[in-house]
Amino acid sequence: MVDVSIIGAGVAGLCMATEIAARGGTVHLYDREAAIGEHACSWWAGGMLAPFCEGESAEEPVVRLGQESIDWWDTHAGGVERNGSLVLAMGRDQSELKRFARRTSNFDHVSGDFIAEKEPDLEGRFNAGLFFGSEAHLTPRVALSALSEKLATKGIHVQTSSAPEQTTIDCRGLSAKDALTDLRGVKGEMLVLKCPDITLSRPVRLLHPRIPLYIVPRGDGVFMLGATMIEATERSRITARSMLELLSAAYALHPAFGEAEILEIGVDARPAFPDNLPRIRKRGDVIYANGLYRHGFLLAPALARMTADYLFEGKRPEVMDED
Ligand SMILES: Cc1cc2nc3c(=O)[nH]c(=O)nc-3n(C[C@H](O)[C@H](O)[C@H](O)COP(=O)(O)OP(=O)(O)OC[C@H]3O[C@@H](n4cnc5c(N)ncnc54)[C@H](O)[C@@H]3O)c2cc1C
């Protein structure tokens, strides 16, 4: 009989609760806050389900395990847009496109005509790019709400009281640094823009030697623009430099972004271990599931699946370590 208390209802905790409940386990879910919001790093994510693009800088397990995420989100939350990802570079940065292609797989080299066909608003702006047709994206806040609502239909509500004694799965993100001393923060800054003059159907990554950035369409002329990667645990305050770089990237993609309204400025620190890979760490009766780094929505389903395999079948997760 699997009966667990999960502490933390960000993307790690909600995926964990969903997976264990779906397999018939009893789940008690706790957070400091009753509903997902600005307190969770997951609130600020772009929601790209892009395992092959991430291979540019991530290790092999991220590419392999991340491929599980698209079907998982479709099954448990819905709202997955399977339109692929487009990777572009300005004329002077074409070497970045070649470098990206060398380090990734599962894409097509595409022409300016292809780009214009897929994204008419970018017509005439880019001569070449990479298209990762099997990738997808979702809107994180919608997906997390969908998981919460489904859990609620099973009688699993986020409780704000302190957790009882059953086996605990600790999904506190960066707050678990009090127990996991090798966890660090990687600061990310993002903007939400409203620009009704532009329509995009898929995430677009704009390569640059120093500041590779992406734009994720949220529909109705709203875009998430992200994200910086800074070695810092600070979870607030955007710098002028970051703001300039983010907005310059949007403007380079299309000058109409110069007229955009800034709806939100988001800042948080991603929980990461030294190799930027996630871990399932067992200490006594506590299982820590953490270190999702910049791959929260991409890897939380695999982390949940591996933890459930361990609890229900005794199968040791490939990312399990003891300390
Ligand atoms: C700007 C930005 C862009 C990003 N873009 C992407 C992206 O496109 N794709 C992607 O996959 N990932 C992305 N990420 C990364 C992703 O957001 C993180 O990997 C993910 O949110 C980590 O999730 P988590 O559940 O571990 O932590 P969190 O989301 O921080 O959740 C932890 C939860 O634990 C709770 N908690 C803490 N302490 C306690 C306690 N003592 N008791 C009870 N509850 C507690 C908190 O309230 C919180 O709800 C991005 C991150 C940032 C900052």
PDBQT file of the ligand as one rigid body, heavy atoms in Angstrom, charges set to zero:
ROOT
HETATM    1  C1  LIG A 401      12.316  32.416 -15.892  1.00  0.00    +0.000 C 
HETATM    2  C2  LIG A 401      12.249  30.914 -15.878  1.00  0.00    +0.000 A 
HETATM    3  C3  LIG A 401      11.923  30.212 -17.059  1.00  0.00    +0.000 A 
HETATM    4  C4  LIG A 401      11.831  28.817 -17.060  1.00  0.00    +0.000 A 
HETATM    5  N1  LIG A 401      11.444  28.184 -18.207  1.00  0.00    +0.000 NA
HETATM    6  C5  LIG A 401      11.250  26.833 -18.219  1.00  0.00    +0.000 A 
HETATM    7  C6  LIG A 401      10.759  26.148 -19.380  1.00  0.00    +0.000 A 
HETATM    8  O1  LIG A 401      10.482  26.750 -20.429  1.00  0.00    +0.000 OA
HETATM    9  N2  LIG A 401      10.584  24.807 -19.326  1.00  0.00    +0.000 N 
HETATM   10  C7  LIG A 401      10.845  24.099 -18.197  1.00  0.00    +0.000 A 
HETATM   11  O2  LIG A 401      10.657  22.863 -18.218  1.00  0.00    +0.000 OA
HETATM   12  N3  LIG A 401      11.327  24.700 -17.070  1.00  0.00    +0.000 NA
HETATM   13  C8  LIG A 401      11.532  26.057 -17.046  1.00  0.00    +0.000 A 
HETATM   14  N4  LIG A 401      12.000  26.695 -15.928  1.00  0.00    +0.000 N 
HETATM   15  C9  LIG A 401      12.412  25.890 -14.767  1.00  0.00    +0.000 C 
HETATM   16  C10 LIG A 401      11.267  25.475 -13.901  1.00  0.00    +0.000 C 
HETATM   17  O3  LIG A 401      10.468  26.600 -13.599  1.00  0.00    +0.000 OA
HETATM   18  C11 LIG A 401      11.824  24.828 -12.614  1.00  0.00    +0.000 C 
HETATM   19  O4  LIG A 401      12.647  23.748 -12.959  1.00  0.00    +0.000 OA
HETATM   20  C12 LIG A 401      10.674  24.292 -11.770  1.00  0.00    +0.000 C 
HETATM   21  O5  LIG A 401       9.733  25.289 -11.505  1.00  0.00    +0.000 OA
HETATM   22  C13 LIG A 401      11.123  23.703 -10.444  1.00  0.00    +0.000 C 
HETATM   23  O6  LIG A 401       9.961  23.156  -9.876  1.00  0.00    +0.000 OA
HETATM   24  P1  LIG A 401       9.856  22.676  -8.382  1.00  0.00    +0.000 P 
HETATM   25  O7  LIG A 401       8.489  22.074  -8.246  1.00  0.00    +0.000 OA
HETATM   26  O8  LIG A 401      11.043  21.848  -8.037  1.00  0.00    +0.000 OA
HETATM   27  O9  LIG A 401       9.971  24.020  -7.503  1.00  0.00    +0.000 OA
HETATM   28  P2  LIG A 401       8.871  25.162  -7.236  1.00  0.00    +0.000 P 
HETATM   29  O10 LIG A 401       8.054  25.437  -8.428  1.00  0.00    +0.000 OA
HETATM   30  O11 LIG A 401       9.601  26.308  -6.615  1.00  0.00    +0.000 OA
HETATM   31  O12 LIG A 401       7.894  24.505  -6.175  1.00  0.00    +0.000 OA
HETATM   32  C14 LIG A 401       8.284  24.298  -4.834  1.00  0.00    +0.000 C 
HETATM   33  C15 LIG A 401       7.036  24.410  -3.964  1.00  0.00    +0.000 C 
HETATM   34  O13 LIG A 401       7.404  24.024  -2.634  1.00  0.00    +0.000 OA
HETATM   35  C16 LIG A 401       6.736  24.876  -1.715  1.00  0.00    +0.000 C 
HETATM   36  N5  LIG A 401       7.457  24.893  -0.441  1.00  0.00    +0.000 N 
HETATM   37  C17 LIG A 401       8.692  25.370  -0.187  1.00  0.00    +0.000 A 
HETATM   38  N6  LIG A 401       9.015  25.181   1.114  1.00  0.00    +0.000 NA
HETATM   39  C18 LIG A 401       7.940  24.555   1.692  1.00  0.00    +0.000 A 
HETATM   40  C19 LIG A 401       7.661  24.070   3.016  1.00  0.00    +0.000 A 
HETATM   41  N7  LIG A 401       8.550  24.197   4.014  1.00  0.00    +0.000 N 
HETATM   42  N8  LIG A 401       6.468  23.477   3.252  1.00  0.00    +0.000 NA
HETATM   43  C20 LIG A 401       5.551  23.333   2.233  1.00  0.00    +0.000 A 
HETATM   44  N9  LIG A 401       5.776  23.763   0.967  1.00  0.00    +0.000 NA
HETATM   45  C21 LIG A 401       6.954  24.361   0.703  1.00  0.00    +0.000 A 
HETATM   46  C22 LIG A 401       6.733  26.230  -2.408  1.00  0.00    +0.000 C 
HETATM   47  O14 LIG A 401       5.706  27.061  -1.878  1.00  0.00    +0.000 OA
HETATM   48  C23 LIG A 401       6.477  25.827  -3.869  1.00  0.00    +0.000 C 
HETATM   49  O15 LIG A 401       5.096  25.810  -4.173  1.00  0.00    +0.000 OA
HETATM   50  C24 LIG A 401      12.094  28.087 -15.873  1.00  0.00    +0.000 A 
HETATM   51  C25 LIG A 401      12.413  28.778 -14.708  1.00  0.00    +0.000 A 
HETATM   52  C26 LIG A 401      12.494  30.177 -14.692  1.00  0.00    +0.000 A 
HETATM   53  C27 LIG A 401      12.815  30.909 -13.403  1.00  0.00    +0.000 C 
ENDROOT
TORSDOF 0
